[in-house]
Amino acid sequence: MKRIKPRGFLILQICGVIVAALLASAPAWSWDKGSLADYHDRRARLVRETGDGVVVLFGYSEDEIAVSTTSFRQNEMFYYLTGWNEPDGILMLVPKAAKTAGGAGGEIDKEIFFIPSHDFRQEKWTGPKVGPDDADAAARTGFPSVKSTSLFPAELQEALKSLPKIYTELTPQPESGEDHFAQDMVAKLRQLAPLATLADARPLLTRMRMVKSPSELALIRKAVEASVEAHFAAMKAVHPGVWEYEIAALMNYEYGRRGCEWPSYPPIVGSGFYSTILHYDQDDHQMNDGDVVLMDVAGSYSGYASDITRTLPVNGHFTARQREIYEIVLGAQNAVLAAAKPGMTLGRGGTNSLQSIAYNYINTHGNDLHGKPLGQYFIHGIGHNVGLNVHDPADYGALLQPNMVITDEPGIYIPEEKIGVRIEDDLLITETGAELLSRRLPRTVDEIEKIMSH
C-alpha cells in the first residue's frame, strides 16, 4: 500500500469534503455513453468483417476489479461493443449465414446480451441493477434480445450447430493486467465448446478502435477540457516548498469536479531529478527553488482518456539553461504538430515518421554539458493513440487516418542536470492536418511564467 503523508492526507480529506458539498448542491453528472445505436453499428461491422463464426465477448466480473478500493470499470473491448458498465455481462453475435469467399453474408441474425438475473438482496448493498426480465431491458441495453447469463451455454451450443467457430479475445490487451481474465475466458469457452475453432477478435477490434466516432471524440474533448483546467490550477499553485502529492491531489480534484470518473493513469508530478524519471508516480518530494517540475496528469470522462504534460519552473521563472532545453522540446513538438496528417506514422524510421521528425529536431538543436547532441536524452516514442485507454490499442506501423487521436510528446531528460522537460498534448488527425485539442493550455515560456506570476 502506498504510504500517505499527513499533509497530503489532509488535502485529500478537504477535497473530499468539497466534492461532497458540490454534489449535494448541484445535479450529479451521469455516465455518458452516447447513442446505443453507435454500439450496434460497431457490432454490425465486426460481424461483417468476421462473418464465418459466432462472436462471444465477456465483461468483467467484480472479481476482476479491486472493488473495495476502486469503482467498477469494464473490460474495454467489451465496453466498446456494448456500452455496458455493470459486471458479468456476455455478448453473443450470430451471423445469418457464414460469409462466403466472395464476401457475401456477414449480416447479424442474433444480437443476444446476457446479464445476471436480479439479486435483490445484493442490490441493497450495490444499488439497483438491470435484470434480463425487466420490461425496459432492451431499451436500456440497446440489444433486441436480453437474457439471463444462465441461458448462455444453451444459446451458444445452438449457434455453433451451423457456425462451429468462435471469435473472442484470445489475447490480453497490452498494459491491461487482464492476462488471467483472458486465460479464464478462453478456458471457459473451450470447456463449453471443445470442438469449436477459436479465433482472435482483437486485431479487428484494434483497427476499429483506432478511428474514433463523433461520439467518442465528444467524450475525449470533455476529458481534455477538464484536464486543461486541472493544469491551469496547478500552474497557479506550484511554488518552492509545495509537495508533489499536493499538486497531484489538487489536479485530481479539479478534473474530478468537472465530471472525470478517474485518472487516465497514475498522476506523475516529478520535480528536480525526478523530472527525468519517465513514470515516476510516487509524487513524494518537496519542490525546491530553482528546479523544474514535470506534471503528466489527466482524467478520463465517461471512460475516455486524455493525456497532457506540462513542465514548469518551481519558482515561476526558468533559468537560461532550463529555457534553452524547454524551447528545444517545444520546437520539436511544433515540428510534429505541423507535420501531423493522414499518411504519417508514429513509428520509427521513414520519411513519414513523426518520431524521426521530433528526434532529428532535438538532435540538431543544442548539446549536453559535454558537447554531445541531445537526441540521446529523448528516450521514448513521440506519441501513442488515445481512447478508452490512455495507451489505446493500435498498430504503430499503420498510417494515420482522419479521426485518430494521438499524443505529441517530445521530451529531453538529463539526470546530470536535474532537468526533465516534456510537453504533451492531444491531437485529432483531420482530413488535412491535425487539431490541437488541448490548445487552450499555454505552452510557451512567456505564457507559463505569466500565469505563474498571478
Disulfide bonds with the S-S distance in Angstrom:
none
